[in-house]
């Protein structure tokens, strides 16, 4: 949704209110895109393998952005027969 808002603005039908620009970083072009993002909150989906690399860590240290790693945790509790779905945001400042 954040990327859709970034690409289409209000035409996306999404209402995003934040003091900083919000961006999504992902895919194989992350090394090209990241240096162009300044003073923003950068959201990264856990499916991107680059977030666990030394190269990404170096880029984060040299950046003036905030980074938010988004991961989904699903737990099955047999006794209660229920599923707990939570979205975990890890902020790197």
C-alpha positions in Angstrom: 0.0 0.0 0.0 2.8 2.4 0.8 4.4 1.8 -2.6 1.1 2.2 -4.3 0.6 5.6 -2.5 4.1 6.6 -3.5 3.5 5.8 -7.2 -0.1 7.2 -7.5 -0.5 9.6 -4.6 -4.1 10.4 -3.7 -5.3 8.7 -6.9 -4.4 5.4 -5.2 -7.3 5.9 -2.8 -4.9 5.6 0.1 -4.6 8.2 2.8 -1.1 8.3 4.2 -0.2 10.8 6.9 3.4 11.1 8.0 5.9 13.8 8.6 8.5 11.9 6.6 8.3 10.5 3.1 7.5 6.8 3.2 9.2 4.5 0.7 9.3 0.7 0.0 12.7 -0.9 -0.8 12.8 -4.3 -2.4 14.0 -6.4 -5.3 17.3 -6.8 -7.0 17.6 -3.0 -7.7 17.8 -2.1 -4.0 21.5 -1.0 -4.3 20.6 1.5 -7.1 17.4 2.8 -5.4 18.6 3.2 -1.8 21.2 6.0 -2.4 18.4 8.1 -4.0 16.2 7.9 -0.9 16.9 10.6 1.6 15.4 11.5 5.0 12.6 8.9 4.7 11.1 5.9 6.4 12.0 2.9 4.3 9.8 -0.2 4.6 11.4 -3.6 3.7 9.4 -6.8 3.4 11.1 -9.9 5.1 11.0 -11.7 1.8 13.9 -9.6 0.6 17.1 -11.5 1.3 19.4 -8.4 1.1 18.3 -7.1 4.5 20.5 -9.7 6.2 23.7 -8.8 4.3 26.8 -6.9 5.3 26.4 -4.7 2.2 22.9 -3.6 3.3 24.1 -3.0 6.9 26.9 -0.7 5.5 24.3 1.2 3.4 22.0 1.6 6.5 24.9 3.1 8.6 25.7 5.6 5.8 22.0 6.6 5.4 19.9 9.3 7.0 16.8 7.2 6.7 14.8 5.1 9.2 14.3 1.5 8.2 11.4 -0.7 9.1 11.6 -4.4 8.5 8.1 -5.9 8.2 7.7 -9.5 9.1 4.6 -11.6 9.7 4.6 -14.1 12.5 2.0 -16.9 12.5 1.6 -19.1 15.6 -0.7 -22.1 15.9 -1.8 -22.8 19.4 -3.3 -26.4 19.4 -5.0 -26.3 22.7 -7.0 -23.2 21.8 -7.3 -24.1 18.1 -6.6 -20.6 17.1 -4.1 -18.8 14.9 -2.4 -15.6 16.0 -1.2 -13.4 13.2 0.9 -10.5 14.1 2.9 -8.1 12.0 6.2 -7.2 13.5 7.9 -3.9 12.7 11.5 -3.7 13.4 12.7 -0.1 13.3 16.4 0.7 12.6 17.2 4.3 13.4 
